[in-house]
Amino acid sequence: AQLLDSMDIERERGITIKAHAVRMNYKAADGETYQCNLIDTPGHVDFTYEVSRSLAACEGAILVVDATQGVEAQTVSNLLLAMNNDLTIIPVLNKIDMPAAQVEAVTQQIHDLLGGEEDEILHISAKEGIGVENVLEAVVEQVPAPSGKLDEPLRALIFDSLYDQYRGVICFIRVVDGSIRKGQKIRFHSTGRLYDVEEVGSLVLSRLPTTDIKAGEVGYLVAGIKVLAEANVGDTVVEAEDMEVVPLPGYQPLKPMVFSGIYPINPDDYEILRDALERLKLNDAAFSYEPEVSPALGFGFRCGFLGLLHMEIIQERLDREYHVDIITTLPSVLYEIMTKDGAVTEVENPANLPPSGEIDEVREPILSVQILTPSEYIGAVMRICTDRRGIYLNTEYLDASRAILSFEMPLA
């Protein structure tokens, strides 16, 4: 994963922020060589959208659990995403070489979560290379081959994209049916825009140009796309003349949960900041922004994020990748305001609240929260939640050492 984590922030923090695809050929024990298209996805809740987009392009998922940490809340969340996509699940216990590894206990946790037989849970150390070949053999044996047909009309799903200042938008695609090749005329289904394919290729450790990408393969597409909004993640790429093709299921856009104002320190950098935000939006569909004006800070943008870590990463990328000096406002959440005339409006910025005399009711987002915690921390977790206006609902013990606490809590 460190090899695929290409951003400096990912390497420094030791986390995956962006999903990364890579193709590899594996010669299995049966003597056959198989092509595997792998997508490394983030684990943190703020980047769940990256996971859901990637799962839509896959047939199977390797569920990796840290032997020193055990099953965590996000393990369960990502497992449910994979199951909702009807993917084959291969459970893997990693870091078994660590002194703090609790191999037997965590194996039991995974077994309780998934069922089946304990010997189906693969024990590995990715760092030391222990058991990695067993994982690849399991992928070959258990994950079904792609179901697409090469002789059908082209249908390809855009699961990610990035902007190159020289080549325009580069789309990362999963070809479901047919094939796509250099020189082919294509159409983006949602926008109807036509393009000539300039280059296609596979995703190895870097982008490798090839003659075509066939059904079942993952690769990239360059077509001289200069307008960012014309290459939407979740759109279907089809042949230009094919007007009857059924598009692939897209993605449900996520609603931002946390909002913050971002302003350039130098007012002359406003256009540079807008361009940077537009490119980040292309590469991060869970991020949103719109222009706003502050009497104190001038022209800037009201930005929406999935969480505080997501916000922090966006701010850091603006500094590192686009060299824009910014100032940010305190994060806030979305409120519903009911005025005395019965009208209901949504307010992201406290500065936009109507006069207090017109407000009849203020509503804030309330979350139904389930917290997976070691039993010895139940008291401390309950205190933290109640201090933040949480309402305790119940406790469910998974075993002697772990419990799930249920609360209703305000997002703020």
PATOR-157256 format. One record per residue (C-alpha): residue number from 1; residue in one letter; x, y, z. Coordinates in nm, 2 decimals. Layout:
# residues N
<i NUM	aa A	px X	py Y	pz Z>
...
# end
This chain:
# residues 412
<i 1	aa A	px 0.00	py 0.00	pz 0.00>
<i 2	aa Q	px 0.29	py 0.24	pz 0.07>
<i 3	aa L	px 0.39	py 0.19	pz -0.29>
<i 4	aa L	px 0.05	py 0.29	pz -0.41>
<i 5	aa D	px 0.01	py 0.58	pz -0.16>
<i 6	aa S	px 0.17	py 0.83	pz -0.39>
<i 7	aa M	px 0.08	py 1.16	pz -0.21>
<i 8	aa D	px 0.32	py 1.30	pz 0.04>
<i 9	aa I	px 0.04	py 1.34	pz 0.29>
<i 10	aa E	px -0.04	py 0.97	pz 0.27>
<i 11	aa R	px 0.31	py 0.86	pz 0.33>
<i 12	aa E	px 0.37	py 1.10	pz 0.62>
<i 13	aa R	px 0.04	py 1.01	pz 0.80>
<i 14	aa G	px 0.06	py 0.64	pz 0.71>
<i 15	aa I	px -0.30	py 0.64	pz 0.58>
<i 16	aa T	px -0.46	py 0.59	pz 0.24>
<i 17	aa I	px -0.66	py 0.90	pz 0.13>
<i 18	aa K	px -0.72	py 0.83	pz -0.24>
<i 19	aa A	px -0.81	py 0.49	pz -0.39>
<i 20	aa H	px -0.53	py 0.36	pz -0.62>
<i 21	aa A	px -0.57	py 0.10	pz -0.89>
<i 22	aa V	px -0.29	py -0.13	pz -1.02>
<i 23	aa R	px -0.28	py -0.43	pz -1.26>
<i 24	aa M	px -0.07	py -0.73	pz -1.20>
<i 25	aa N	px -0.02	py -1.07	pz -1.36>
<i 26	aa Y	px 0.00	py -1.37	pz -1.13>
<i 27	aa K	px 0.11	py -1.72	pz -1.21>
<i 28	aa A	px -0.11	py -1.94	pz -0.99>
<i 29	aa A	px -0.04	py -2.29	pz -0.85>
<i 30	aa D	px -0.24	py -2.44	pz -1.13>
<i 31	aa G	px 0.01	py -2.31	pz -1.39>
<i 32	aa E	px -0.22	py -2.05	pz -1.54>
<i 33	aa T	px -0.14	py -1.68	pz -1.55>
<i 34	aa Y	px -0.42	py -1.46	pz -1.42>
<i 35	aa Q	px -0.46	py -1.08	pz -1.47>
<i 36	aa C	px -0.56	py -0.92	pz -1.14>
<i 37	aa N	px -0.69	py -0.56	pz -1.12>
<i 38	aa L	px -0.65	py -0.44	pz -0.76>
<i 39	aa I	px -0.78	py -0.12	pz -0.60>
<i 40	aa D	px -0.63	py -0.01	pz -0.27>
<i 41	aa T	px -0.89	py 0.19	pz -0.08>
<i 42	aa P	px -0.89	py 0.41	pz 0.23>
<i 43	aa G	px -1.00	py 0.29	pz 0.57>
<i 44	aa H	px -1.10	py 0.61	pz 0.75>
<i 45	aa V	px -1.47	py 0.70	pz 0.77>
<i 46	aa D	px -1.42	py 1.04	pz 0.60>
<i 47	aa F	px -1.31	py 0.86	pz 0.28>
<i 48	aa T	px -1.59	py 0.61	pz 0.26>
<i 49	aa Y	px -1.69	py 0.76	pz -0.07>
<i 50	aa E	px -1.36	py 0.64	pz -0.22>
<i 51	aa V	px -1.44	py 0.29	pz -0.10>
<i 52	aa S	px -1.80	py 0.28	pz -0.24>
<i 53	aa R	px -1.68	py 0.40	pz -0.58>
<i 54	aa S	px -1.41	py 0.14	pz -0.60>
<i 55	aa L	px -1.64	py -0.15	pz -0.49>
<i 56	aa A	px -1.87	py -0.07	pz -0.79>
<i 57	aa A	px -1.58	py -0.16	pz -1.02>
<i 58	aa C	px -1.49	py -0.49	pz -0.84>
<i 59	aa E	px -1.61	py -0.86	pz -0.81>
<i 60	aa G	px -1.44	py -0.93	pz -0.48>
<i 61	aa A	px -1.29	py -0.76	pz -0.17>
<i 62	aa I	px -0.99	py -0.85	pz 0.05>
<i 63	aa L	px -1.10	py -0.74	pz 0.40>
<i 64	aa V	px -0.77	py -0.66	pz 0.59>
<i 65	aa V	px -0.78	py -0.66	pz 0.97>
<i 66	aa D	px -0.49	py -0.54	pz 1.18>
<i 67	aa A	px -0.39	py -0.82	pz 1.43>
<i 68	aa T	px -0.27	py -0.55	pz 1.68>
<i 69	aa Q	px -0.60	py -0.35	pz 1.66>
<i 70	aa G	px -0.87	py -0.61	pz 1.59>
<i 71	aa V	px -1.21	py -0.55	pz 1.43>
<i 72	aa E	px -1.28	py -0.17	pz 1.43>
<i 73	aa A	px -1.59	py 0.02	pz 1.35>
<i 74	aa Q	px -1.47	py 0.10	pz 1.00>
<i 75	aa T	px -1.40	py -0.27	pz 0.94>
<i 76	aa V	px -1.77	py -0.33	pz 0.99>
<i 77	aa S	px -1.88	py -0.03	pz 0.78>
<i 78	aa N	px -1.66	py -0.13	pz 0.48>
<i 79	aa L	px -1.77	py -0.49	pz 0.51>
<i 80	aa L	px -2.13	py -0.39	pz 0.48>
<i 81	aa L	px -2.05	py -0.18	pz 0.17>
<i 82	aa A	px -1.89	py -0.48	pz 0.01>
<i 83	aa M	px -2.18	py -0.71	pz 0.10>
<i 84	aa N	px -2.43	py -0.46	pz -0.04>
<i 85	aa N	px -2.24	py -0.48	pz -0.37>
<i 86	aa D	px -2.26	py -0.87	pz -0.36>
<i 87	aa L	px -1.88	py -0.90	pz -0.36>
<i 88	aa T	px -1.69	py -1.21	pz -0.26>
<i 89	aa I	px -1.52	py -1.14	pz 0.07>
<i 90	aa I	px -1.17	py -1.28	pz 0.15>
<i 91	aa P	px -1.08	py -1.21	pz 0.52>
<i 92	aa V	px -0.71	py -1.14	pz 0.59>
<i 93	aa L	px -0.54	py -1.10	pz 0.93>
<i 94	aa N	px -0.23	py -0.88	pz 0.88>
<i 95	aa K	px 0.07	py -0.79	pz 1.10>
<i 96	aa I	px 0.09	py -1.13	pz 1.26>
<i 97	aa D	px 0.46	py -1.07	pz 1.30>
<i 98	aa M	px 0.41	py -0.78	pz 1.54>
<i 99	aa P	px 0.49	py -0.84	pz 1.92>
<i 100	aa A	px 0.15	py -0.69	pz 2.00>
<i 101	aa A	px -0.04	py -0.91	pz 1.76>
<i 102	aa Q	px -0.34	py -1.09	pz 1.92>
<i 103	aa V	px -0.38	py -1.35	pz 1.65>
<i 104	aa E	px -0.62	py -1.59	pz 1.82>
<i 105	aa A	px -0.84	py -1.32	pz 1.97>
<i 106	aa V	px -0.87	py -1.12	pz 1.65>
<i 107	aa T	px -0.93	py -1.43	pz 1.44>
<i 108	aa Q	px -1.22	py -1.51	pz 1.67>
<i 109	aa Q	px -1.35	py -1.15	pz 1.62>
<i 110	aa I	px -1.34	py -1.19	pz 1.24>
<i 111	aa H	px -1.51	py -1.53	pz 1.26>
<i 112	aa D	px -1.79	py -1.38	pz 1.48>
<i 113	aa L	px -1.83	py -1.11	pz 1.22>
<i 114	aa L	px -1.83	py -1.32	pz 0.90>
<i 115	aa G	px -1.91	py -1.67	pz 1.02>
<i 116	aa G	px -1.78	py -1.96	pz 0.81>
<i 117	aa E	px -1.47	py -2.16	pz 0.91>
<i 118	aa E	px -1.17	py -2.00	pz 1.10>
<i 119	aa D	px -0.92	py -2.17	pz 0.86>
<i 120	aa E	px -1.07	py -1.95	pz 0.58>
<i 121	aa I	px -0.92	py -1.64	pz 0.75>
<i 122	aa L	px -0.57	py -1.59	pz 0.60>
<i 123	aa H	px -0.29	py -1.50	pz 0.84>
<i 124	aa I	px -0.02	py -1.28	pz 0.68>
<i 125	aa S	px 0.25	py -1.02	pz 0.73>
<i 126	aa A	px 0.25	py -0.79	pz 0.43>
<i 127	aa K	px 0.57	py -0.63	pz 0.56>
<i 128	aa E	px 0.76	py -0.96	pz 0.58>
<i 129	aa G	px 0.58	py -1.12	pz 0.28>
<i 130	aa I	px 0.45	py -1.40	pz 0.50>
<i 131	aa G	px 0.13	py -1.56	pz 0.35>
<i 132	aa V	px 0.09	py -1.31	pz 0.07>
<i 133	aa E	px 0.09	py -1.59	pz -0.20>
<i 134	aa N	px -0.20	py -1.75	pz -0.01>
<i 135	aa V	px -0.40	py -1.43	pz -0.06>
<i 136	aa L	px -0.33	py -1.43	pz -0.43>
<i 137	aa E	px -0.43	py -1.79	pz -0.46>
<i 138	aa A	px -0.75	py -1.72	pz -0.27>
<i 139	aa V	px -0.83	py -1.43	pz -0.52>
<i 140	aa V	px -0.78	py -1.67	pz -0.81>
<i 141	aa E	px -0.99	py -1.95	pz -0.66>
<i 142	aa Q	px -1.27	py -1.75	pz -0.50>
<i 143	aa V	px -1.33	py -1.42	pz -0.68>
<i 144	aa P	px -1.54	py -1.48	pz -0.99>
<i 145	aa A	px -1.42	py -1.37	pz -1.33>
<i 146	aa P	px -1.57	py -1.05	pz -1.48>
<i 147	aa S	px -1.91	py -1.11	pz -1.63>
<i 148	aa G	px -1.89	py -0.85	pz -1.92>
<i 149	aa K	px -1.89	py -0.95	pz -2.28>
<i 150	aa L	px -1.63	py -0.85	pz -2.53>
<i 151	aa D	px -1.87	py -0.87	pz -2.83>
<i 152	aa E	px -2.12	py -0.63	pz -2.67>
<i 153	aa P	px -2.13	py -0.25	pz -2.73>
<i 154	aa L	px -1.89	py -0.05	pz -2.52>
<i 155	aa R	px -1.99	py 0.03	pz -2.16>
<i 156	aa A	px -1.72	py 0.17	pz -1.92>
<i 157	aa L	px -1.76	py 0.31	pz -1.57>
<i 158	aa I	px -1.56	py 0.62	pz -1.47>
<i 159	aa F	px -1.46	py 0.54	pz -1.11>
<i 160	aa D	px -1.20	py 0.82	pz -1.06>
<i 161	aa S	px -1.03	py 1.10	pz -1.25>
<i 162	aa L	px -0.76	py 1.36	pz -1.22>
<i 163	aa Y	px -0.65	py 1.67	pz -1.41>
<i 164	aa D	px -0.33	py 1.70	pz -1.60>
<i 165	aa Q	px -0.24	py 2.06	pz -1.71>
<i 166	aa Y	px -0.10	py 1.93	pz -2.04>
<i 167	aa R	px -0.34	py 1.65	pz -2.13>
<i 168	aa G	px -0.66	py 1.76	pz -1.96>
<i 169	aa V	px -0.89	py 1.52	pz -1.76>
<i 170	aa I	px -0.75	py 1.16	pz -1.72>
<i 171	aa C	px -1.04	py 0.92	pz -1.65>
<i 172	aa F	px -0.98	py 0.59	pz -1.47>
<i 173	aa I	px -1.23	py 0.34	pz -1.60>
<i 174	aa R	px -1.36	py -0.02	pz -1.56>
<i 175	aa V	px -1.46	py -0.16	pz -1.90>
<i 176	aa V	px -1.77	py -0.37	pz -1.83>
<i 177	aa D	px -1.87	py -0.46	pz -2.19>
<i 178	aa G	px -1.69	py -0.43	pz -2.53>
<i 179	aa S	px -1.35	py -0.26	pz -2.56>
<i 180	aa I	px -1.21	py 0.09	pz -2.60>
<i 181	aa R	px -0.91	py 0.18	pz -2.82>
<i 182	aa K	px -0.70	py 0.47	pz -2.94>
<i 183	aa G	px -0.88	py 0.67	pz -3.22>
<i 184	aa Q	px -1.22	py 0.55	pz -3.12>
<i 185	aa K	px -1.50	py 0.81	pz -3.10>
<i 186	aa I	px -1.68	py 0.79	pz -2.76>
<i 187	aa R	px -1.97	py 0.97	pz -2.58>
<i 188	aa F	px -2.02	py 1.05	pz -2.22>
<i 189	aa H	px -2.37	py 0.93	pz -2.15>
<i 190	aa S	px -2.48	py 1.19	pz -1.89>
<i 191	aa T	px -2.35	py 1.50	pz -2.08>
<i 192	aa G	px -2.38	py 1.37	pz -2.44>
<i 193	aa R	px -2.04	py 1.52	pz -2.52>
<i 194	aa L	px -1.83	py 1.34	pz -2.79>
<i 195	aa Y	px -1.46	py 1.29	pz -2.79>
<i 196	aa D	px -1.19	py 1.11	pz -2.98>
<i 197	aa V	px -0.98	py 0.88	pz -2.77>
<i 198	aa E	px -0.61	py 1.00	pz -2.77>
<i 199	aa E	px -0.47	py 0.73	pz -2.54>
<i 200	aa V	px -0.58	py 0.43	pz -2.33>
<i 201	aa G	px -0.36	py 0.22	pz -2.11>
<i 202	aa S	px -0.33	py 0.00	pz -1.81>
<i 203	aa L	px -0.25	py 0.11	pz -1.45>
<i 204	aa V	px 0.06	py -0.07	pz -1.34>
<i 205	aa L	px 0.29	py 0.12	pz -1.10>
<i 206	aa S	px 0.25	py 0.41	pz -1.35>
<i 207	aa R	px 0.02	py 0.47	pz -1.65>
<i 208	aa L	px 0.13	py 0.23	pz -1.93>
<i 209	aa P	px -0.02	py 0.30	pz -2.28>
<i 210	aa T	px -0.17	py 0.00	pz -2.46>
<i 211	aa T	px -0.36	py -0.05	pz -2.78>
<i 212	aa D	px -0.70	py -0.11	pz -2.60>
<i 213	aa I	px -0.88	py -0.19	pz -2.28>
<i 214	aa K	px -1.11	py -0.49	pz -2.30>
<i 215	aa A	px -1.42	py -0.60	pz -2.10>
<i 216	aa G	px -1.33	py -0.68	pz -1.74>
<i 217	aa E	px -1.01	py -0.47	pz -1.74>
<i 218	aa V	px -0.93	py -0.15	pz -1.54>
<i 219	aa G	px -0.73	py 0.13	pz -1.71>
<i 220	aa Y	px -0.72	py 0.50	pz -1.80>
<i 221	aa L	px -0.85	py 0.71	pz -2.08>
<i 222	aa V	px -0.72	py 1.04	pz -2.23>
<i 223	aa A	px -0.94	py 1.22	pz -2.47>
<i 224	aa G	px -0.84	py 1.59	pz -2.46>
<i 225	aa I	px -1.11	py 1.68	pz -2.21>
<i 226	aa K	px -1.05	py 2.03	pz -2.10>
<i 227	aa V	px -1.38	py 2.11	pz -1.92>
<i 228	aa L	px -1.37	py 1.94	pz -1.58>
<i 229	aa A	px -1.75	py 1.91	pz -1.55>
<i 230	aa E	px -1.77	py 1.69	pz -1.86>
<i 231	aa A	px -1.60	py 1.39	pz -1.70>
<i 232	aa N	px -1.82	py 1.31	pz -1.41>
<i 233	aa V	px -1.73	py 1.02	pz -1.18>
<i 234	aa G	px -2.00	py 0.75	pz -1.21>
<i 235	aa D	px -2.08	py 0.84	pz -1.57>
<i 236	aa T	px -2.08	py 0.57	pz -1.84>
<i 237	aa V	px -1.85	py 0.59	pz -2.15>
<i 238	aa V	px -2.02	py 0.45	pz -2.46>
<i 239	aa E	px -1.96	py 0.44	pz -2.84>
<i 240	aa A	px -2.04	py 0.77	pz -3.00>
<i 241	aa E	px -2.31	py 0.63	pz -3.24>
<i 242	aa D	px -2.47	py 0.40	pz -2.99>
<i 243	aa M	px -2.78	py 0.58	pz -2.86>
<i 244	aa E	px -2.97	py 0.28	pz -2.71>
<i 245	aa V	px -2.71	py 0.15	pz -2.47>
<i 246	aa V	px -2.83	py 0.12	pz -2.10>
<i 247	aa P	px -2.60	py 0.32	pz -1.88>
<i 248	aa L	px -2.43	py 0.16	pz -1.58>
<i 249	aa P	px -2.56	py 0.24	pz -1.23>
<i 250	aa G	px -2.38	py 0.55	pz -1.11>
<i 251	aa Y	px -2.31	py 0.67	pz -0.76>
<i 252	aa Q	px -2.53	py 0.84	pz -0.51>
<i 253	aa P	px -2.36	py 1.17	pz -0.43>
<i 254	aa L	px -2.28	py 1.21	pz -0.06>
<i 255	aa K	px -2.41	py 1.51	pz 0.13>
<i 256	aa P	px -2.14	py 1.72	pz 0.31>
<i 257	aa M	px -2.16	py 1.70	pz 0.69>
<i 258	aa V	px -1.91	py 1.98	pz 0.79>
<i 259	aa F	px -1.87	py 2.32	pz 0.64>
<i 260	aa S	px -1.59	py 2.58	pz 0.65>
<i 261	aa G	px -1.50	py 2.90	pz 0.47>
<i 262	aa I	px -1.18	py 2.91	pz 0.28>
<i 263	aa Y	px -1.04	py 3.25	pz 0.17>
<i 264	aa P	px -0.71	py 3.35	pz 0.00>
<i 265	aa I	px -0.48	py 3.55	pz 0.22>
<i 266	aa N	px -0.39	py 3.75	pz -0.09>
<i 267	aa P	px -0.71	py 3.87	pz -0.27>
<i 268	aa D	px -0.52	py 3.85	pz -0.60>
<i 269	aa D	px -0.51	py 3.47	pz -0.55>
<i 270	aa Y	px -0.89	py 3.43	pz -0.57>
<i 271	aa E	px -0.88	py 3.29	pz -0.93>
<i 272	aa I	px -0.59	py 3.05	pz -0.84>
<i 273	aa L	px -0.79	py 2.93	pz -0.54>
<i 274	aa R	px -1.10	py 2.87	pz -0.75>
<i 275	aa D	px -0.90	py 2.68	pz -1.01>
<i 276	aa A	px -0.74	py 2.46	pz -0.74>
<i 277	aa L	px -1.08	py 2.39	pz -0.58>
<i 278	aa E	px -1.23	py 2.29	pz -0.92>
<i 279	aa R	px -0.94	py 2.04	pz -0.97>
<i 280	aa L	px -0.98	py 1.90	pz -0.62>
<i 281	aa K	px -1.35	py 1.86	pz -0.68>
<i 282	aa L	px -1.27	py 1.65	pz -0.99>
<i 283	aa N	px -1.04	py 1.43	pz -0.79>
<i 284	aa D	px -1.27	py 1.42	pz -0.48>
<i 285	aa A	px -1.64	py 1.40	pz -0.56>
<i 286	aa A	px -1.73	py 1.41	pz -0.19>
<i 287	aa F	px -1.59	py 1.77	pz -0.17>
<i 288	aa S	px -1.82	py 2.06	pz -0.25>
<i 289	aa Y	px -1.77	py 2.44	pz -0.27>
<i 290	aa E	px -1.95	py 2.76	pz -0.37>
<i 291	aa P	px -1.85	py 3.12	pz -0.37>
<i 292	aa E	px -1.92	py 3.34	pz -0.08>
<i 293	aa V	px -1.83	py 3.69	pz 0.04>
<i 294	aa S	px -1.73	py 3.78	pz 0.40>
<i 295	aa P	px -1.73	py 4.14	pz 0.52>
<i 296	aa A	px -1.40	py 4.07	pz 0.71>
<i 297	aa L	px -1.22	py 3.83	pz 0.47>
<i 298	aa G	px -1.35	py 3.93	pz 0.13>
<i 299	aa F	px -1.41	py 3.69	pz -0.16>
<i 300	aa G	px -1.38	py 3.32	pz -0.08>
<i 301	aa F	px -1.56	py 2.99	pz -0.09>
<i 302	aa R	px -1.79	py 2.80	pz 0.14>
<i 303	aa C	px -1.67	py 2.44	pz 0.13>
<i 304	aa G	px -1.84	py 2.11	pz 0.24>
<i 305	aa F	px -1.66	py 1.81	pz 0.37>
<i 306	aa L	px -1.75	py 1.46	pz 0.50>
<i 307	aa G	px -1.56	py 1.52	pz 0.83>
<i 308	aa L	px -1.28	py 1.70	pz 1.00>
<i 309	aa L	px -1.00	py 1.48	pz 0.87>
<i 310	aa H	px -1.14	py 1.53	pz 0.51>
<i 311	aa M	px -1.14	py 1.91	pz 0.57>
<i 312	aa E	px -0.78	py 1.90	pz 0.71>
<i 313	aa I	px -0.65	py 1.70	pz 0.41>
<i 314	aa I	px -0.82	py 1.94	pz 0.16>
<i 315	aa Q	px -0.66	py 2.24	pz 0.33>
<i 316	aa E	px -0.32	py 2.07	pz 0.33>
<i 317	aa R	px -0.34	py 1.98	pz -0.04>
<i 318	aa L	px -0.42	py 2.34	pz -0.13>
<i 319	aa D	px -0.10	py 2.44	pz 0.04>
<i 320	aa R	px 0.12	py 2.16	pz -0.09>
<i 321	aa E	px -0.01	py 2.10	pz -0.44>
<i 322	aa Y	px -0.14	py 2.44	pz -0.54>
<i 323	aa H	px 0.08	py 2.67	pz -0.32>
<i 324	aa V	px -0.22	py 2.89	pz -0.22>
<i 325	aa D	px -0.20	py 3.06	pz 0.12>
<i 326	aa I	px -0.54	py 3.04	pz 0.28>
<i 327	aa I	px -0.73	py 3.13	pz 0.59>
<i 328	aa T	px -1.01	py 2.91	pz 0.71>
<i 329	aa T	px -1.31	py 2.97	pz 0.93>
<i 330	aa L	px -1.42	py 2.74	pz 1.22>
<i 331	aa P	px -1.61	py 2.44	pz 1.09>
<i 332	aa S	px -1.99	py 2.43	pz 1.13>
<i 333	aa V	px -2.28	py 2.20	pz 1.04>
<i 334	aa L	px -2.60	py 2.24	pz 0.84>
<i 335	aa Y	px -2.89	py 2.38	pz 1.03>
<i 336	aa E	px -3.26	py 2.39	pz 0.94>
<i 337	aa I	px -3.44	py 2.71	pz 1.03>
<i 338	aa M	px -3.82	py 2.73	pz 1.06>
<i 339	aa T	px -3.94	py 3.09	pz 1.05>
<i 340	aa K	px -4.26	py 3.21	pz 1.20>
<i 341	aa D	px -4.44	py 3.21	pz 0.86>
<i 342	aa G	px -4.38	py 2.83	pz 0.84>
<i 343	aa A	px -4.10	py 2.84	pz 0.58>
<i 344	aa V	px -3.80	py 2.60	pz 0.63>
<i 345	aa T	px -3.45	py 2.69	pz 0.50>
<i 346	aa E	px -3.11	py 2.53	pz 0.53>
<i 347	aa V	px -2.83	py 2.74	pz 0.66>
<i 348	aa E	px -2.46	py 2.64	pz 0.65>
<i 349	aa N	px -2.31	py 2.97	pz 0.77>
<i 350	aa P	px -2.43	py 3.13	pz 1.10>
<i 351	aa A	px -2.38	py 3.47	pz 0.93>
<i 352	aa N	px -2.68	py 3.38	pz 0.70>
<i 353	aa L	px -2.93	py 3.33	pz 0.99>
<i 354	aa P	px -3.24	py 3.54	pz 0.96>
<i 355	aa P	px -3.31	py 3.80	pz 1.23>
<i 356	aa S	px -3.38	py 3.63	pz 1.57>
<i 357	aa G	px -3.73	py 3.78	pz 1.58>
<i 358	aa E	px -3.83	py 3.58	pz 1.26>
<i 359	aa I	px -3.70	py 3.24	pz 1.39>
<i 360	aa D	px -3.96	py 3.00	pz 1.53>
<i 361	aa E	px -3.74	py 2.69	pz 1.55>
<i 362	aa V	px -3.37	py 2.59	pz 1.49>
<i 363	aa R	px -3.30	py 2.22	pz 1.40>
<i 364	aa E	px -2.96	py 2.06	pz 1.40>
<i 365	aa P	px -2.85	py 1.72	pz 1.25>
<i 366	aa I	px -2.89	py 1.43	pz 1.49>
<i 367	aa L	px -2.70	py 1.11	pz 1.43>
<i 368	aa S	px -2.77	py 0.75	pz 1.54>
<i 369	aa V	px -2.43	py 0.64	pz 1.66>
<i 370	aa Q	px -2.29	py 0.30	pz 1.74>
<i 371	aa I	px -1.95	py 0.29	pz 1.90>
<i 372	aa L	px -1.75	py -0.03	pz 1.91>
<i 373	aa T	px -1.52	py -0.02	pz 2.22>
<i 374	aa P	px -1.32	py -0.24	pz 2.45>
<i 375	aa S	px -1.52	py -0.31	pz 2.76>
<i 376	aa E	px -1.27	py -0.13	pz 2.99>
<i 377	aa Y	px -1.33	py 0.20	pz 2.81>
<i 378	aa I	px -1.72	py 0.19	pz 2.83>
<i 379	aa G	px -1.73	py 0.44	pz 3.12>
<i 380	aa A	px -1.49	py 0.69	pz 2.96>
<i 381	aa V	px -1.67	py 0.67	pz 2.62>
<i 382	aa M	px -2.01	py 0.72	pz 2.78>
<i 383	aa R	px -1.88	py 1.04	pz 2.96>
<i 384	aa I	px -1.74	py 1.18	pz 2.64>
<i 385	aa C	px -2.07	py 1.12	pz 2.46>
<i 386	aa T	px -2.29	py 1.26	pz 2.74>
<i 387	aa D	px -2.06	py 1.57	pz 2.76>
<i 388	aa R	px -2.14	py 1.63	pz 2.40>
<i 389	aa R	px -2.52	py 1.61	pz 2.45>
<i 390	aa G	px -2.55	py 1.25	pz 2.35>
<i 391	aa I	px -2.85	py 1.05	pz 2.46>
<i 392	aa Y	px -2.77	py 0.69	pz 2.57>
<i 393	aa L	px -2.98	py 0.42	pz 2.42>
<i 394	aa N	px -2.83	py 0.08	pz 2.50>
<i 395	aa T	px -2.52	py -0.14	pz 2.53>
<i 396	aa E	px -2.47	py -0.47	pz 2.34>
<i 397	aa Y	px -2.18	py -0.69	pz 2.45>
<i 398	aa L	px -2.02	py -0.88	pz 2.16>
<i 399	aa D	px -1.80	py -1.08	pz 2.40>
<i 400	aa A	px -1.63	py -1.03	pz 2.73>
<i 401	aa S	px -1.38	py -0.78	pz 2.59>
<i 402	aa R	px -1.59	py -0.57	pz 2.34>
<i 403	aa A	px -1.92	py -0.39	pz 2.34>
<i 404	aa I	px -2.13	py -0.17	pz 2.12>
<i 405	aa L	px -2.27	py 0.15	pz 2.27>
<i 406	aa S	px -2.57	py 0.31	pz 2.10>
<i 407	aa F	px -2.63	py 0.69	pz 2.13>
<i 408	aa E	px -2.83	py 0.97	pz 1.96>
<i 409	aa M	px -2.59	py 1.27	pz 1.93>
<i 410	aa P	px -2.59	py 1.61	pz 1.76>
<i 411	aa L	px -2.34	py 1.62	pz 1.47>
<i 412	aa A	px -2.21	py 1.95	pz 1.61>
# end
